[in-house]
Amino acid sequence: MGLAESSTVEATDGVRSRRRDEEKEDPSLLNSTLPEQFASRFEVLEVVGKGSFGKVYKVRDKKTKAIYATKHQTYNDSNIKEVRIQAGVNDEQVVKIYDTITVEEKEMFIVMEYCEGGNLLQWIKRSRRHKLLNQTVILQMLFGICQVVYNCHVKKIIHRDIKPENILLDSRRRIKLADFGVARVLNRASYADTFCGTPPYMAPELFLSYFGQASPNSGYDSKCDVWSVGCILWDMANNRNKFVFQLGKNLGHNVSQATDSLSASNIAELIDNNIPQEYGIVRRLLHLMLKRNPEERVSLSDLLQDSELNAALQNPLDCHWSDVLQEREEEDI
């Protein structure tokens, strides 16, 4: 997501620019610039995210004092579609949309459930300060992610941008899937062919579709999300490069431009050489999820019935999460 000169003048301009940005993030200033339709009902407490899509605020309802997250973005067909799809999933593991406020069909505010646990990427980074994540904790996270993505697939929805930043956590470490900006309902069509998502988490078939090398079936299906979840599993089990970057390094070229030559042995070797031996179950599941050929890739329904994955749910390690959450709260003080 997209959000060098040594002269004194340029350096000064850079400082001024940063100061202007900081001023814009000041909640009191921000509240005074927001449209009345929104500002009359909600108070912005802080900016918790921003990018090419717009900004995400932590807000408080002025009447009820309830806390929400609000996505502020341009009013257009694509963003309207995002709201419709996300609200239509109607699953407790999908970030709930409570309201939308449109302003002169130019901008829109999507009022959503606020997840105080942050996102999965933040959680991974905090946890790694101590040591490698416990395999049981990883498997518990994986199960929750598979569950919500599977529920989307049952409703013919493919997310297409599954990554740690879009996996949110509430105070009890429950998974909440967010950002349906490039999601699609397959309906009668069995395949999609649009090139979208975040490259480090995109399945090989998406790149093949982009480069005009797709299979006779012409495109990809829900198995692309399985690959993305596999990449997230890699992130939780490996404290170095993201999967696709490590793969590119091993092959000596850009994976996105060489998916036609990417072999199953390349992937298998990478998993075996980079995932710790003590992560035996994780290694086995990665071999199933990161299959080059989507037809050979495991389905989420089969993953959810995996005996070793389910066994991990019988011994929850909530203390591990509580320690991480406490650390987050101390940082915020």
Beta strands, then each sheet from edge to edge (+ up, - down):
strand 1: 42-51
strand 2: 54-61
strand 3: 67-74
strand 4: 97-103
strand 5: 107-113
strand 6: 157-158
strand 7: 167-169
strand 8: 175-177
strand 9: 184-185
sheet 1: 1+ 2- 3+ 5- 4+
sheet 2: 6+ 9-
sheet 3: 7+ 8-
end
